[in-house]
Each structure stands twice: as C-alpha cells, then as structure tokens.
Amino acid sequence: MGVSVHIEDTGERYDCVPGESLLKAMLRLGRRGIPSGCHGGGCGVCKVEIVSGAVTRGAMSRAHVSPEDEARGCLLACKAYPVSDVSLRVLGAMQKNVCRKAAKA
C-alpha cells in the first residue's frame, strides 16, 4: 500500500509506493511540481521542505543539504522515501539556502 504525497505549492497530490522516492513517484505518474535534475542527490534542484509526515533519507550532497537543513526537514526529493503521508513545499536549486536563512531570522 502506498502513501499520499501533497505538494503545497501546486496542490498536486500523488501516491508513492514503498521504496520509491518522492521525485521518482511524481515522474512515474507524469505529475509536476518538484523540479527534476540529476536524480542522484548531487545537484540540489529537487530540494524540498517536508512540512508534515515522515521520510527515510538516502545519501545527499552536503553542498545542498547541510545537517542543519536535514534536521529541519529540508532535503532532496530524489533521496527522500516516504514512510507515511507527506506534505511538502518546493525549495529548488535557486533557493537552496532558504532553510538556513529562515533559521537565522
């Protein structure tokens, strides 16, 4: 049984099967909302903030996701695997420091 993913920015909703990343499920279903880049955790294009729900994480570039970002739920959708229903906001490559800036404010 899959989990439901909600992209707050666009209102898009889709299902994700166990073991599938947030990004891969979106692309498999032909949905849009999360920018797609290298799919390997290195480019930072698919950076999102998990607003609610739980995910497990794969290896990601620390150039785009610091330990502090990760602790606040900011991570790369290509390396985030939901274990419950998830709601997220898209940060993307152009806003890669959003989580750090918010923490300083």
Biopython code that builds the backbone (N, CA, C, O; Angstrom):
import numpy as np
from Bio.PDB.StructureBuilder import StructureBuilder

atoms = [
    (1, "MET", "N", (0.847, -1.183, 0.000)),
    (1, "MET", "CA", (0.000, 0.000, 0.000)),
    (1, "MET", "C", (0.889, 1.241, 0.000)),
    (1, "MET", "O", (1.851, 1.311, 0.765)),
    (2, "GLY", "N", (0.583, 2.200, -0.832)),
    (2, "GLY", "CA", (1.372, 3.411, -0.949)),
    (2, "GLY", "C", (0.961, 4.488, 0.032)),
    (2, "GLY", "O", (0.011, 4.336, 0.800)),
    (3, "VAL", "N", (1.700, 5.568, -0.016)),
    (3, "VAL", "CA", (1.387, 6.733, 0.808)),
    (3, "VAL", "C", (1.034, 7.888, -0.120)),
    (3, "VAL", "O", (1.378, 7.880, -1.302)),
    (4, "SER", "N", (0.351, 8.870, 0.426)),
    (4, "SER", "CA", (-0.064, 10.036, -0.337)),
    (4, "SER", "C", (0.952, 11.165, -0.158)),
    (4, "SER", "O", (1.429, 11.417, 0.949)),
    (5, "VAL", "N", (1.274, 11.839, -1.264)),
    (5, "VAL", "CA", (2.189, 12.970, -1.257)),
    (5, "VAL", "C", (1.413, 14.198, -1.720)),
    (5, "VAL", "O", (0.705, 14.150, -2.726)),
    (6, "HIS", "N", (1.548, 15.298, -0.983)),
    (6, "HIS", "CA", (0.884, 16.557, -1.317)),
    (6, "HIS", "C", (1.947, 17.640, -1.493)),
    (6, "HIS", "O", (2.733, 17.897, -0.581)),
    (7, "ILE", "N", (1.969, 18.270, -2.663)),
    (7, "ILE", "CA", (2.862, 19.401, -2.921)),
    (7, "ILE", "C", (2.067, 20.672, -2.642)),
    (7, "ILE", "O", (1.185, 21.037, -3.419)),
    (8, "GLU", "N", (2.372, 21.341, -1.545)),
    (8, "GLU", "CA", (1.592, 22.517, -1.135)),
    (8, "GLU", "C", (1.634, 23.640, -2.158)),
    (8, "GLU", "O", (0.644, 24.350, -2.331)),
    (9, "ASP", "N", (2.755, 23.814, -2.836)),
    (9, "ASP", "CA", (2.909, 24.931, -3.780)),
    (9, "ASP", "C", (1.907, 24.870, -4.932)),
    (9, "ASP", "O", (1.419, 25.903, -5.392)),
    (10, "THR", "N", (1.603, 23.660, -5.393)),
    (10, "THR", "CA", (0.763, 23.491, -6.578)),
    (10, "THR", "C", (-0.576, 22.824, -6.287)),
    (10, "THR", "O", (-1.476, 22.846, -7.126)),
    (11, "GLY", "N", (-0.712, 22.228, -5.095)),
    (11, "GLY", "CA", (-1.913, 21.478, -4.766)),
    (11, "GLY", "C", (-1.903, 20.071, -5.336)),
    (11, "GLY", "O", (-2.847, 19.307, -5.130)),
    (12, "GLU", "N", (-0.838, 19.725, -6.052)),
    (12, "GLU", "CA", (-0.699, 18.394, -6.666)),
    (12, "GLU", "C", (-0.666, 17.314, -5.584)),
    (12, "GLU", "O", (-0.047, 17.488, -4.534)),
    (13, "ARG", "N", (-1.346, 16.192, -5.860)),
    (13, "ARG", "CA", (-1.335, 15.024, -4.976)),
    (13, "ARG", "C", (-1.057, 13.788, -5.821)),
    (13, "ARG", "O", (-1.532, 13.663, -6.950)),
    (14, "TYR", "N", (-0.275, 12.878, -5.247)),
    (14, "TYR", "CA", (0.001, 11.615, -5.932)),
    (14, "TYR", "C", (0.380, 10.563, -4.905)),
    (14, "TYR", "O", (0.694, 10.875, -3.756)),
    (15, "ASP", "N", (0.345, 9.312, -5.341)),
    (15, "ASP", "CA", (0.695, 8.199, -4.466)),
    (15, "ASP", "C", (2.124, 7.751, -4.741)),
    (15, "ASP", "O", (2.617, 7.825, -5.867)),
    (16, "CYS", "N", (2.769, 7.285, -3.682)),
    (16, "CYS", "CA", (4.141, 6.810, -3.746)),
    (16, "CYS", "C", (4.170, 5.409, -3.143)),
    (16, "CYS", "O", (3.681, 5.202, -2.032)),
    (17, "VAL", "N", (4.737, 4.450, -3.864)),
    (17, "VAL", "CA", (4.802, 3.076, -3.366)),
    (17, "VAL", "C", (6.033, 2.901, -2.474)),
    (17, "VAL", "O", (6.984, 3.675, -2.584)),
    (18, "PRO", "N", (6.029, 1.903, -1.599)),
    (18, "PRO", "CA", (7.180, 1.676, -0.706)),
    (18, "PRO", "C", (8.493, 1.542, -1.487)),
    (18, "PRO", "O", (8.553, 0.855, -2.507)),
    (19, "GLY", "N", (9.530, 2.201, -0.996)),
    (19, "GLY", "CA", (10.842, 2.138, -1.620)),
    (19, "GLY", "C", (11.049, 3.100, -2.775)),
    (19, "GLY", "O", (12.129, 3.128, -3.366)),
    (20, "GLU", "N", (10.043, 3.884, -3.106)),
    (20, "GLU", "CA", (10.127, 4.832, -4.219)),
    (20, "GLU", "C", (10.347, 6.238, -3.667)),
    (20, "GLU", "O", (9.711, 6.626, -2.687)),
    (21, "SER", "N", (11.236, 6.995, -4.285)),
    (21, "SER", "CA", (11.490, 8.360, -3.818)),
    (21, "SER", "C", (10.323, 9.280, -4.169)),
    (21, "SER", "O", (9.531, 8.988, -5.065)),
    (22, "LEU", "N", (10.233, 10.388, -3.451)),
    (22, "LEU", "CA", (9.203, 11.393, -3.734)),
    (22, "LEU", "C", (9.272, 11.839, -5.191)),
    (22, "LEU", "O", (8.240, 11.988, -5.845)),
    (23, "LEU", "N", (10.479, 12.051, -5.700)),
    (23, "LEU", "CA", (10.651, 12.530, -7.072)),
    (23, "LEU", "C", (10.316, 11.443, -8.094)),
    (23, "LEU", "O", (9.621, 11.711, -9.074)),
    (24, "LYS", "N", (10.799, 10.231, -7.877)),
    (24, "LYS", "CA", (10.568, 9.154, -8.843)),
    (24, "LYS", "C", (9.076, 8.857, -8.986)),
    (24, "LYS", "O", (8.593, 8.639, -10.098)),
    (25, "ALA", "N", (8.343, 8.847, -7.870)),
    (25, "ALA", "CA", (6.900, 8.589, -7.936)),
    (25, "ALA", "C", (6.192, 9.670, -8.728)),
    (25, "ALA", "O", (5.315, 9.372, -9.539)),
    (26, "MET", "N", (6.564, 10.921, -8.504)),
    (26, "MET", "CA", (5.937, 12.031, -9.221)),
    (26, "MET", "C", (6.172, 11.879, -10.727)),
    (26, "MET", "O", (5.244, 12.033, -11.521)),
    (27, "LEU", "N", (7.397, 11.579, -11.111)),
    (27, "LEU", "CA", (7.723, 11.444, -12.534)),
    (27, "LEU", "C", (7.059, 10.219, -13.148)),
    (27, "LEU", "O", (6.585, 10.280, -14.283)),
    (28, "ARG", "N", (7.017, 9.111, -12.420)),
    (28, "ARG", "CA", (6.393, 7.883, -12.922)),
    (28, "ARG", "C", (4.933, 8.126, -13.272)),
    (28, "ARG", "O", (4.418, 7.575, -14.245)),
    (29, "LEU", "N", (4.279, 8.944, -12.484)),
    (29, "LEU", "CA", (2.859, 9.220, -12.684)),
    (29, "LEU", "C", (2.611, 10.386, -13.640)),
    (29, "LEU", "O", (1.461, 10.744, -13.895)),
    (30, "GLY", "N", (3.682, 10.979, -14.171)),
    (30, "GLY", "CA", (3.527, 12.086, -15.108)),
    (30, "GLY", "C", (3.060, 13.367, -14.443)),
    (30, "GLY", "O", (2.485, 14.238, -15.095)),
    (31, "ARG", "N", (3.305, 13.483, -13.148)),
    (31, "ARG", "CA", (2.906, 14.683, -12.414)),
    (31, "ARG", "C", (4.009, 15.723, -12.459)),
    (31, "ARG", "O", (5.131, 15.450, -12.886)),
    (32, "ARG", "N", (3.665, 16.925, -12.009)),
    (32, "ARG", "CA", (4.629, 18.026, -11.973)),
    (32, "ARG", "C", (4.584, 18.697, -10.612)),
    (32, "ARG", "O", (3.655, 18.493, -9.831)),
    (33, "GLY", "N", (5.586, 19.487, -10.347)),
    (33, "GLY", "CA", (5.606, 20.249, -9.109)),
    (33, "GLY", "C", (6.975, 20.325, -8.475)),
    (33, "GLY", "O", (7.341, 21.365, -7.927)),
    (34, "ILE", "N", (7.747, 19.241, -8.537)),
    (34, "ILE", "CA", (9.107, 19.232, -7.998)),
    (34, "ILE", "C", (10.066, 19.271, -9.186)),
    (34, "ILE", "O", (9.987, 18.415, -10.067)),
    (35, "PRO", "N", (10.978, 20.258, -9.222)),
    (35, "PRO", "CA", (11.952, 20.295, -10.317)),
    (35, "PRO", "C", (12.805, 19.023, -10.329)),
    (35, "PRO", "O", (13.104, 18.462, -9.275)),
    (36, "SER", "N", (13.190, 18.577, -11.512)),
    (36, "SER", "CA", (13.933, 17.328, -11.668)),
    (36, "SER", "C", (15.308, 17.611, -12.252)),
    (36, "SER", "O", (15.440, 18.312, -13.255)),
    (37, "GLY", "N", (16.334, 17.054, -11.605)),
    (37, "GLY", "CA", (17.706, 17.254, -12.082)),
    (37, "GLY", "C", (18.421, 15.942, -12.265)),
    (37, "GLY", "O", (18.021, 15.128, -13.098)),
    (38, "CYS", "N", (19.479, 15.719, -11.499)),
    (38, "CYS", "CA", (20.362, 14.572, -11.706)),
    (38, "CYS", "C", (19.805, 13.253, -11.173)),
    (38, "CYS", "O", (20.235, 12.192, -11.625)),
    (39, "HIS", "N", (18.880, 13.282, -10.244)),
    (39, "HIS", "CA", (18.266, 12.101, -9.627)),
    (39, "HIS", "C", (19.238, 11.309, -8.759)),
    (39, "HIS", "O", (18.924, 10.197, -8.337)),
    (40, "GLY", "N", (20.413, 11.872, -8.490)),
    (40, "GLY", "CA", (21.414, 11.157, -7.717)),
    (40, "GLY", "C", (21.785, 11.794, -6.394)),
    (40, "GLY", "O", (22.700, 11.321, -5.720)),
    (41, "GLY", "N", (21.096, 12.857, -6.008)),
    (41, "GLY", "CA", (21.385, 13.508, -4.733)),
    (41, "GLY", "C", (22.524, 14.504, -4.777)),
    (41, "GLY", "O", (23.047, 14.887, -3.730)),
    (42, "GLY", "N", (22.922, 14.935, -5.972)),
    (42, "GLY", "CA", (24.076, 15.812, -6.076)),
    (42, "GLY", "C", (23.833, 17.219, -6.566)),
    (42, "GLY", "O", (24.651, 18.101, -6.303)),
    (43, "CYS", "N", (22.732, 17.469, -7.274)),
    (43, "CYS", "CA", (22.586, 18.789, -7.908)),
    (43, "CYS", "C", (21.778, 19.793, -7.087)),
    (43, "CYS", "O", (21.970, 20.998, -7.244)),
    (44, "GLY", "N", (20.895, 19.338, -6.232)),
    (44, "GLY", "CA", (20.109, 20.244, -5.395)),
    (44, "GLY", "C", (18.860, 20.800, -6.037)),
    (44, "GLY", "O", (18.135, 21.555, -5.390)),
    (45, "VAL", "N", (18.577, 20.460, -7.280)),
    (45, "VAL", "CA", (17.429, 21.016, -7.995)),
    (45, "VAL", "C", (16.108, 20.629, -7.333)),
    (45, "VAL", "O", (15.171, 21.428, -7.314)),
    (46, "CYS", "N", (16.024, 19.423, -6.794)),
    (46, "CYS", "CA", (14.760, 18.915, -6.252)),
    (46, "CYS", "C", (14.619, 19.136, -4.741)),
    (46, "CYS", "O", (13.939, 18.361, -4.070)),
    (47, "LYS", "N", (15.239, 20.164, -4.210)),
    (47, "LYS", "CA", (15.198, 20.421, -2.764)),
    (47, "LYS", "C", (13.782, 20.780, -2.325)),
    (47, "LYS", "O", (13.112, 21.619, -2.927)),
    (48, "VAL", "N", (13.354, 20.120, -1.262)),
    (48, "VAL", "CA", (12.024, 20.341, -0.709)),
    (48, "VAL", "C", (12.121, 20.463, 0.805)),
    (48, "VAL", "O", (13.125, 20.097, 1.416)),
    (49, "GLU", "N", (11.063, 20.981, 1.386)),
    (49, "GLU", "CA", (10.921, 21.016, 2.842)),
    (49, "GLU", "C", (9.738, 20.131, 3.197)),
    (49, "GLU", "O", (8.629, 20.347, 2.707)),
    (50, "ILE", "N", (9.963, 19.142, 4.041)),
    (50, "ILE", "CA", (8.895, 18.268, 4.499)),
    (50, "ILE", "C", (8.121, 19.031, 5.578)),
    (50, "ILE", "O", (8.659, 19.321, 6.647)),
    (51, "VAL", "N", (6.870, 19.350, 5.293)),
    (51, "VAL", "CA", (6.028, 20.110, 6.214)),
    (51, "VAL", "C", (5.384, 19.182, 7.236)),
    (51, "VAL", "O", (5.296, 19.508, 8.419)),
    (52, "SER", "N", (4.937, 18.024, 6.763)),
    (52, "SER", "CA", (4.381, 17.022, 7.669)),
    (52, "SER", "C", (4.625, 15.643, 7.081)),
    (52, "SER", "O", (4.787, 15.484, 5.871)),
    (53, "GLY", "N", (4.648, 14.657, 7.956)),
    (53, "GLY", "CA", (4.895, 13.293, 7.527)),
    (53, "GLY", "C", (6.321, 12.875, 7.812)),
    (53, "GLY", "O", (7.128, 13.659, 8.311)),
    (54, "ALA", "N", (6.620, 11.617, 7.487)),
    (54, "ALA", "CA", (7.940, 11.058, 7.766)),
    (54, "ALA", "C", (8.538, 10.451, 6.514)),
    (54, "ALA", "O", (7.840, 9.855, 5.694)),
    (55, "VAL", "N", (9.859, 10.615, 6.382)),
    (55, "VAL", "CA", (10.602, 10.033, 5.265)),
    (55, "VAL", "C", (11.883, 9.409, 5.794)),
    (55, "VAL", "O", (12.386, 9.794, 6.849)),
    (56, "THR", "N", (12.406, 8.439, 5.049)),
    (56, "THR", "CA", (13.773, 7.992, 5.271)),
    (56, "THR", "C", (14.608, 8.677, 4.209)),
    (56, "THR", "O", (14.087, 9.095, 3.175)),
    (57, "ARG", "N", (15.910, 8.795, 4.462)),
    (57, "ARG", "CA", (16.760, 9.575, 3.575)),
    (57, "ARG", "C", (17.917, 8.749, 3.038)),
    (57, "ARG", "O", (18.512, 7.945, 3.755)),
    (58, "GLY", "N", (18.224, 8.962, 1.766)),
    (58, "GLY", "CA", (19.421, 8.397, 1.168)),
    (58, "GLY", "C", (20.536, 9.428, 1.223)),
    (58, "GLY", "O", (20.335, 10.529, 1.736)),
    (59, "ALA", "N", (21.706, 9.086, 0.701)),
    (59, "ALA", "CA", (22.853, 9.998, 0.691)),
    (59, "ALA", "C", (22.574, 11.195, -0.212)),
    (59, "ALA", "O", (22.093, 11.047, -1.336)),
    (60, "MET", "N", (22.888, 12.392, 0.306)),
    (60, "MET", "CA", (22.675, 13.646, -0.423)),
    (60, "MET", "C", (23.918, 14.512, -0.313)),
    (60, "MET", "O", (24.665, 14.412, 0.660)),
    (61, "SER", "N", (24.140, 15.351, -1.296)),
    (61, "SER", "CA", (25.268, 16.275, -1.285)),
    (61, "SER", "C", (25.142, 17.270, -0.139)),
    (61, "SER", "O", (24.118, 17.940, -0.002)),
    (62, "ARG", "N", (26.172, 17.365, 0.674)),
    (62, "ARG", "CA", (26.188, 18.346, 1.761)),
    (62, "ARG", "C", (26.361, 19.766, 1.225)),
    (62, "ARG", "O", (26.175, 20.726, 1.973)),
    (63, "ALA", "N", (26.706, 19.919, -0.030)),
    (63, "ALA", "CA", (26.758, 21.248, -0.641)),
    (63, "ALA", "C", (25.356, 21.827, -0.768)),
    (63, "ALA", "O", (25.190, 23.045, -0.839)),
    (64, "HIS", "N", (24.345, 20.961, -0.797)),
    (64, "HIS", "CA", (22.967, 21.413, -0.962)),
    (64, "HIS", "C", (22.091, 21.173, 0.258)),
    (64, "HIS", "O", (21.082, 21.854, 0.444)),
    (65, "VAL", "N", (22.472, 20.206, 1.092)),
    (65, "VAL", "CA", (21.689, 19.884, 2.289)),
    (65, "VAL", "C", (22.647, 19.718, 3.463)),
    (65, "VAL", "O", (23.324, 18.698, 3.587)),
    (66, "SER", "N", (22.693, 20.727, 4.315)),
    (66, "SER", "CA", (23.551, 20.650, 5.498)),
    (66, "SER", "C", (22.871, 19.784, 6.559)),
    (66, "SER", "O", (21.676, 19.510, 6.454)),
    (67, "PRO", "N", (23.611, 19.351, 7.571)),
    (67, "PRO", "CA", (22.971, 18.617, 8.664)),
    (67, "PRO", "C", (21.856, 19.435, 9.326)),
    (67, "PRO", "O", (20.848, 18.877, 9.759)),
    (68, "GLU", "N", (22.038, 20.745, 9.404)),
    (68, "GLU", "CA", (21.014, 21.620, 9.982)),
    (68, "GLU", "C", (19.765, 21.655, 9.099)),
    (68, "GLU", "O", (18.644, 21.602, 9.603)),
    (69, "ASP", "N", (19.963, 21.743, 7.786)),
    (69, "ASP", "CA", (18.834, 21.694, 6.839)),
    (69, "ASP", "C", (18.062, 20.392, 7.043)),
    (69, "ASP", "O", (16.838, 20.385, 7.176)),
    (70, "GLU", "N", (18.803, 19.307, 7.062)),
    (70, "GLU", "CA", (18.193, 17.983, 7.191)),
    (70, "GLU", "C", (17.385, 17.872, 8.486)),
    (70, "GLU", "O", (16.294, 17.302, 8.491)),
    (71, "ALA", "N", (17.914, 18.410, 9.572)),
    (71, "ALA", "CA", (17.209, 18.368, 10.856)),
    (71, "ALA", "C", (15.896, 19.141, 10.801)),
    (71, "ALA", "O", (14.960, 18.826, 11.537)),
    (72, "ARG", "N", (15.820, 20.159, 9.927)),
    (72, "ARG", "CA", (14.600, 20.958, 9.774)),
    (72, "ARG", "C", (13.672, 20.405, 8.696)),
    (72, "ARG", "O", (12.643, 21.007, 8.391)),
    (73, "GLY", "N", (14.035, 19.265, 8.121)),
    (73, "GLY", "CA", (13.168, 18.659, 7.115)),
    (73, "GLY", "C", (13.415, 19.126, 5.702)),
    (73, "GLY", "O", (12.598, 18.860, 4.821)),
    (74, "CYS", "N", (14.524, 19.821, 5.451)),
    (74, "CYS", "CA", (14.880, 20.251, 4.099)),
    (74, "CYS", "C", (15.815, 19.200, 3.510)),
    (74, "CYS", "O", (16.881, 18.929, 4.062)),
    (75, "LEU", "N", (15.411, 18.609, 2.385)),
    (75, "LEU", "CA", (16.191, 17.544, 1.779)),
    (75, "LEU", "C", (15.908, 17.445, 0.298)),
    (75, "LEU", "O", (15.119, 18.222, -0.239)),
    (76, "LEU", "N", (16.538, 16.505, -0.364)),
    (76, "LEU", "CA", (16.358, 16.337, -1.805)),
    (76, "LEU", "C", (15.317, 15.265, -2.070)),
    (76, "LEU", "O", (15.415, 14.154, -1.549)),
    (77, "ALA", "N", (14.317, 15.599, -2.880)),
    (77, "ALA", "CA", (13.201, 14.685, -3.149)),
    (77, "ALA", "C", (13.648, 13.402, -3.825)),
    (77, "ALA", "O", (12.985, 12.373, -3.694)),
    (78, "CYS", "N", (14.770, 13.443, -4.551)),
    (78, "CYS", "CA", (15.260, 12.235, -5.217)),
    (78, "CYS", "C", (15.831, 11.228, -4.230)),
    (78, "CYS", "O", (16.027, 10.064, -4.581)),
    (79, "LYS", "N", (16.098, 11.653, -3.013)),
    (79, "LYS", "CA", (16.666, 10.774, -1.989)),
    (79, "LYS", "C", (15.801, 10.736, -0.736)),
    (79, "LYS", "O", (16.290, 10.424, 0.349)),
    (80, "ALA", "N", (14.517, 11.053, -0.882)),
    (80, "ALA", "CA", (13.564, 11.024, 0.238)),
    (80, "ALA", "C", (12.498, 9.985, -0.055)),
    (80, "ALA", "O", (11.825, 10.045, -1.085)),
    (81, "TYR", "N", (12.348, 9.035, 0.852)),
    (81, "TYR", "CA", (11.446, 7.901, 0.667)),
    (81, "TYR", "C", (10.376, 7.961, 1.762)),
    (81, "TYR", "O", (10.679, 7.699, 2.926)),
    (82, "PRO", "N", (9.138, 8.298, 1.413)),
    (82, "PRO", "CA", (8.112, 8.478, 2.441)),
    (82, "PRO", "C", (7.726, 7.165, 3.121)),
    (82, "PRO", "O", (7.631, 6.113, 2.489)),
    (83, "VAL", "N", (7.509, 7.268, 4.432)),
    (83, "VAL", "CA", (7.031, 6.127, 5.219)),
    (83, "VAL", "C", (5.650, 6.410, 5.797)),
    (83, "VAL", "O", (5.059, 5.560, 6.464)),
    (84, "SER", "N", (5.145, 7.607, 5.537)),
    (84, "SER", "CA", (3.780, 7.998, 5.905)),
    (84, "SER", "C", (3.327, 9.026, 4.880)),
    (84, "SER", "O", (4.115, 9.448, 4.034)),
    (85, "ASP", "N", (2.068, 9.432, 4.949)),
    (85, "ASP", "CA", (1.608, 10.510, 4.077)),
    (85, "ASP", "C", (2.488, 11.729, 4.318)),
    (85, "ASP", "O", (2.870, 12.010, 5.454)),
    (86, "VAL", "N", (2.810, 12.453, 3.246)),
    (86, "VAL", "CA", (3.748, 13.571, 3.316)),
    (86, "VAL", "C", (3.151, 14.803, 2.658)),
    (86, "VAL", "O", (2.494, 14.719, 1.621)),
    (87, "SER", "N", (3.391, 15.942, 3.278)),
    (87, "SER", "CA", (3.088, 17.239, 2.685)),
    (87, "SER", "C", (4.418, 17.976, 2.589)),
    (87, "SER", "O", (5.201, 17.969, 3.539)),
    (88, "LEU", "N", (4.681, 18.613, 1.448)),
    (88, "LEU", "CA", (5.973, 19.267, 1.254)),
    (88, "LEU", "C", (5.819, 20.589, 0.532)),
    (88, "LEU", "O", (4.801, 20.860, -0.106)),
    (89, "ARG", "N", (6.862, 21.413, 0.649)),
    (89, "ARG", "CA", (6.994, 22.655, -0.110)),
    (89, "ARG", "C", (8.255, 22.553, -0.942)),
    (89, "ARG", "O", (9.263, 22.024, -0.474)),
    (90, "VAL", "N", (8.216, 23.049, -2.160)),
    (90, "VAL", "CA", (9.360, 23.002, -3.060)),
    (90, "VAL", "C", (10.283, 24.175, -2.786)),
    (90, "VAL", "O", (9.833, 25.317, -2.696)),
    (91, "LEU", "N", (11.578, 23.896, -2.652)),
    (91, "LEU", "CA", (12.579, 24.938, -2.477)),
    (91, "LEU", "C", (13.392, 25.112, -3.745)),
    (91, "LEU", "O", (13.640, 26.242, -4.164)),
    (92, "GLY", "N", (13.814, 24.016, -4.367)),
    (92, "GLY", "CA", (14.512, 24.052, -5.649)),
    (92, "GLY", "C", (15.912, 24.623, -5.576)),
    (92, "GLY", "O", (16.328, 25.161, -4.550)),
    (93, "ALA", "N", (16.630, 24.499, -6.675)),
    (93, "ALA", "CA", (18.038, 24.874, -6.750)),
    (93, "ALA", "C", (18.267, 26.369, -6.539)),
    (93, "ALA", "O", (19.273, 26.761, -5.947)),
    (94, "MET", "N", (17.364, 27.189, -7.007)),
    (94, "MET", "CA", (17.562, 28.631, -6.884)),
    (94, "MET", "C", (17.369, 29.128, -5.460)),
    (94, "MET", "O", (17.744, 30.255, -5.136)),
    (95, "GLN", "N", (16.792, 28.300, -4.619)),
    (95, "GLN", "CA", (16.518, 28.703, -3.238)),
    (95, "GLN", "C", (17.195, 27.756, -2.254)),
    (95, "GLN", "O", (16.653, 27.515, -1.175)),
    (96, "LYS", "N", (18.354, 27.215, -2.590)),
    (96, "LYS", "CA", (18.952, 26.150, -1.800)),
    (96, "LYS", "C", (19.293, 26.560, -0.372)),
    (96, "LYS", "O", (19.474, 25.683, 0.473)),
    (97, "ASN", "N", (19.389, 27.845, -0.069)),
    (97, "ASN", "CA", (19.733, 28.272, 1.277)),
    (97, "ASN", "C", (18.523, 28.761, 2.070)),
    (97, "ASN", "O", (18.691, 29.341, 3.143)),
    (98, "VAL", "N", (17.330, 28.545, 1.575)),
    (98, "VAL", "CA", (16.123, 29.039, 2.236)),
    (98, "VAL", "C", (16.027, 28.550, 3.675)),
    (98, "VAL", "O", (15.725, 29.339, 4.571)),
    (99, "CYS", "N", (16.273, 27.289, 3.911)),
    (99, "CYS", "CA", (16.140, 26.743, 5.258)),
    (99, "CYS", "C", (17.143, 27.384, 6.203)),
    (99, "CYS", "O", (16.795, 27.700, 7.341)),
    (100, "ARG", "N", (18.359, 27.580, 5.767)),
    (100, "ARG", "CA", (19.369, 28.209, 6.613)),
    (100, "ARG", "C", (19.028, 29.666, 6.904)),
    (100, "ARG", "O", (19.213, 30.132, 8.029)),
    (101, "LYS", "N", (18.532, 30.391, 5.899)),
    (101, "LYS", "CA", (18.160, 31.790, 6.102)),
    (101, "LYS", "C", (16.999, 31.914, 7.068)),
    (101, "LYS", "O", (16.983, 32.821, 7.899)),
    (102, "ALA", "N", (16.024, 31.015, 6.974)),
    (102, "ALA", "CA", (14.872, 31.044, 7.866)),
    (102, "ALA", "C", (15.298, 30.814, 9.311)),
    (102, "ALA", "O", (14.729, 31.413, 10.224)),
    (103, "ALA", "N", (16.278, 29.964, 9.529)),
    (103, "ALA", "CA", (16.742, 29.658, 10.873)),
    (103, "ALA", "C", (17.461, 30.847, 11.507)),
    (103, "ALA", "O", (17.435, 31.003, 12.728)),
    (104, "LYS", "N", (18.107, 31.693, 10.685)),
    (104, "LYS", "CA", (18.829, 32.855, 11.197)),
    (104, "LYS", "C", (17.895, 34.008, 11.541)),
    (104, "LYS", "O", (18.239, 34.856, 12.365)),
    (105, "ALA", "N", (16.718, 34.051, 10.921)),
    (105, "ALA", "CA", (15.785, 35.169, 11.105)),
    (105, "ALA", "C", (15.161, 35.160, 12.492)),
    (105, "ALA", "O", (14.353, 36.033, 12.811)),
]
sb = StructureBuilder()
sb.init_structure("model")
sb.init_model(0)
sb.init_chain("A")
sb.init_seg("    ")
for serial, (resi, resn, name, xyz) in enumerate(atoms, 1):
    if name == "N":
        sb.init_residue(resn, " ", resi, " ")
    sb.init_atom(name, np.array(xyz, "f"), 0.0, 1.0, " ", f" {name:<3s}", serial, name[0])
structure = sb.get_structure()
